[in-house]
């Protein structure tokens, strides 16, 4: 599923395709389920690709509180652009998005104007395949943990 999702993303986004060629590794979560009514939660599992090969597996989860209602599924891919950012992924207590290396969420507007020479951040994230109804979506506050075999 992760390989199919990555192939679909790079076929639809020239920016993702260009980043794929330069990334140290790519972590793909093809299907994350999110639901909530005031208190919400989300969970999904993904694959880390290095050099085009699956090298590790991760889970992502999070809890949120606030004005929210609904349920949806979506996926996201994180392009790690250097070894320093990638090393943060395997910290003992998990990798929390929004703490540590900078993560830039690439939206449609940014993708149209960005080039690989202007993109110099540690990690780029693409959210894709949104289905369902949920007010607001983001990956800030999600925690990523390695799944040990």
C-alpha positions in Angstrom: 0.0 0.0 0.0 2.8 2.4 0.9 4.6 1.8 -2.4 1.4 2.3 -4.4 0.6 5.5 -2.5 4.1 6.9 -3.1 3.9 6.1 -6.8 0.6 7.8 -7.1 1.8 10.9 -5.3 4.9 11.3 -7.4 2.9 10.7 -10.6 0.5 13.6 -9.5 3.1 16.0 -8.1 6.2 17.1 -10.0 7.5 18.6 -6.7 7.2 15.2 -4.9 8.9 13.5 -7.9 11.8 15.9 -7.8 12.1 15.6 -4.0 12.0 11.8 -4.3 15.2 11.9 -6.4 17.0 14.0 -3.7 15.6 12.6 -0.5 17.7 10.5 1.9 14.6 8.5 2.8 10.8 8.7 2.4 8.3 7.6 5.1 4.9 6.9 3.7 1.7 6.4 5.7 -0.9 5.3 3.1 -4.0 5.3 5.3 -4.4 7.1 8.6 -7.8 7.0 10.3 -8.9 10.1 12.2 -12.1 10.6 14.2 -13.3 12.9 16.9 -15.9 14.8 18.6 -14.2 17.4 20.8 -11.6 14.8 21.7 -10.1 13.0 18.6 -7.6 10.4 17.8 -5.7 9.2 14.8 -3.6 6.1 13.9 -1.9 4.6 10.9 1.1 2.5 9.9 3.7 3.2 7.3 6.9 2.2 5.5 10.3 3.9 5.3 12.0 3.7 1.9 15.7 4.2 1.4 17.1 3.9 -2.1 13.7 2.6 -3.3 13.7 -0.3 -0.8 11.5 -0.8 2.3 13.9 -0.7 5.2 11.7 -0.1 8.3 8.1 0.2 9.5 6.5 2.8 11.7 3.2 3.8 13.3 1.8 7.2 13.8 -0.8 8.3 16.3 -2.1 11.3 18.0 -4.8 12.7 20.3 -6.3 16.1 19.8 -8.7 18.2 21.8 -10.8 21.2 20.6 -13.5 22.2 18.2 -13.7 19.1 16.0 -16.2 16.6 14.7 -16.2 13.9 12.1 -14.1 11.1 10.7 -11.8 10.7 7.8 -8.9 8.8 6.3 -5.9 10.3 4.6 -2.3 9.5 3.9 1.0 11.4 4.1 4.5 11.1 2.9 7.5 12.7 4.6 10.6 13.3 2.5 13.7 13.3 4.8 16.3 15.5 3.0 19.4 14.7 5.1 20.8 12.1 7.5 20.5 14.5 10.6 16.7 14.7 10.1 16.4 11.0 9.5 18.3 10.2 12.7 15.7 12.0 14.7 13.1 9.5 13.5 14.5 6.7 15.7 14.9 8.6 18.9 14.0 6.3 21.9 10.8 8.1 22.8 9.5 8.5 19.2 9.6 11.4 16.7 7.1 14.1 17.4 6.1 16.3 14.5 6.6 19.9 15.4 9.5 19.2 17.8 13.0 18.9 16.3 13.8 19.2 12.6 11.6 21.6 10.6 8.7 19.9 8.8 7.2 21.8 5.9 3.8 20.7 4.7 3.6 21.2 1.0 0.3 22.4 -0.2 -0.9 22.9 -3.8 0.1 26.6 -3.9 3.6 25.9 -2.6 4.0 22.9 -4.9 3.3 25.0 -8.0 6.0 27.6 -7.1 8.7 25.4 -5.5 11.8 24.1 -7.1 14.4 21.8 -5.7 16.8 24.8 -5.5 14.4 26.8 -3.4 13.5 23.9 -1.1 16.2 23.7 1.6 14.3 22.4 4.7 14.9 19.2 6.6 11.6 17.4 5.9 8.8 17.9 3.5 5.4 16.4 4.0 2.6 15.9 1.5 -0.9 15.1 2.7 -3.0 13.1 0.1 -6.1 10.9 -0.4 -8.4 12.7 2.0 -11.8 11.0 2.3 -14.5 11.8 4.8 -15.6 14.8 6.6 -13.5 16.4 9.3 -13.1 20.1 10.1 -9.3 20.8 9.8 -6.5 18.4 9.2 -2.8 18.5 10.0 0.1 16.4 11.1 1.4 18.7 13.8 1.5 16.8 17.2 1.5 13.4 15.6 4.0 11.0 17.1 5.9 8.5 15.0 7.3 5.3 16.5 9.3 2.5 15.0 7.6 -0.9 14.8 10.1 -3.5 15.9 9.7 -6.9 14.2 
